[in-house]
Amino acid sequence: MVELKTPATIPAMDAGVDGVEYVHDKVRRAILRGTLEAGATISQLQLARDLGVSRTPLREALRLLQREGLIEASRNRSVRVASCSVEDAEQLYTSRITLEALAIRISIPMMRPEDLAQLGGLMAQMTHFADAADYERWEVPHRAFHAALVMGAGTRIATMLAQLSDHAERYRRQYSQEAPQARSASVAEHQAILDACLSGDADAGAARMVEHLGSVATGLIHLADPRYEAVALRTAMRGAATPFGPSI
């Protein structure tokens, strides 16, 4: 069990909405970042001590994480972090590619000059941190960039995509190799998406998004299992990149 220490500057939280939210956010972040490793058994007693909370908010937070698919619980009440698998990675990116391509198609025609300026600023930050090989700081504008690309599709879709992105980050941290050439390719792919937004071309934006996410997914799956045939992923990529017909 990986201990999850609470900084002394954070006061202990107990039962109630605030306590549950605090524990949920803390444990969720630890799982997504790999501090709590995939497949690791969680000692609820130790975790409660590390976080400075009682068992009540911890149990409720773990139930929320179980619904999200990040925690697995058995009948004997043992709890462990959900495992990572190549099949799950494929399903995750198949879902994300399909939905994010649709969302950017909806969003691009609605983008105002202010929205495009925001995207340009986030792109500049991503480029800067990629050049500095600072992945932790790069991730902040990267998440904001993807969120800004799809806000026109509505809150429900944006929320679903944010969760898919969070889960994808777990796989990126486990399998990705942050080589300089990979960072350069990522910057170029994001710039291509931005260029499509600036030109107001929704079909091009969707196609560039599919290329970017498909490249990431293919690379991760190959690192996890070079022999795996990602049929569903390839099918999703073909469908999401295809422009809508004139009758739609």
C-alpha positions, 0 to 999 in steps of 0.5 A, a space after each residue: 500500500 502506498 502511503 498518502 501523506 497529508 501536508 501539515 498545512 491542510 487541516 484534517 477533514 471529517 464527515 460531511 460534504 466537504 470531507 467527502 469531496 476532500 477525500 475523493 479529490 485527494 485519492 482520485 488524484 493519487 490514482 490518476 497520477 500513479 501515486 496509488 498504483 494500479 492493482 494496489 490494495 488499499 488499507 482503508 484504516 491507513 488511508 484514513 490516518 494518512 488523510 487525517 479523516 474518519 472512516 465515514 467520509 473515506 467510505 463514501 469517497 471510495 464508493 464514488 471512485 468505484 462508480 467512476 471505475 477507479 476503485 474495485 471492491 469485493 464482498 469481503 470489503 477489501 478495496 484495490 485500485 482498478 487495474 490498467 489493461 490494454 483492452 480498457 485503454 482501447 475502450 477509453 480512447 475509442 470513446 474519447 475519439 468518437 465524442 471529442 471529434 463530435 464536440 469539436 465539430 459542434 464547437 468550432 463554428 461557435 468560436 469567437 475571437 476571444 475564444 481563439 485568442 485563449 486557445 492561442 495563449 494556451 498553445 504558446 504555454 504548451 510549446 514553452 513547457 514542451 521545450 523545457 521538458 516540464 511535463 507537470 507544467 505542460 499538463 495544465 495548459 494542455 488540459 485547458 486547451 482540450 477543454 476550451 476546444 469542446 465547450 461549445 458542445 455543452 456542459 454534459 459532453 464537456 464533463 464526460 470528456 474531462 473524465 475520459 481525459 483524466 482516465 487517459 492521463 493515468 495510462 499516459 503516465 504508466 506507459 508513455 515515454 516522454 522523449 523529445 521527439 514525442 513532445 515535438 510531435 504533440 506540439 505539432 499536432 495541437 498546432 494543427 488543431 488550432 490552425 483548423 479552429 482559426 480557419 473555421 474548418 470544423 471537419 478539419 478540426 475533427 480530423 486533426 483531433 482524431 489524428 492526434 488522439 489516435 496517435 497517442 492511443 496507438 502509441 500507448 497500446 503498442 507500448 503496453 502490448 505490441 501484438 494487440 490488434 486495436 480493431 475498435 480504435 481503428 474503426 472509431 478513428 475512421 468513423 470520427 474523421 469522416 465529414 458529415 454528409 450533406 443530408 445531415 
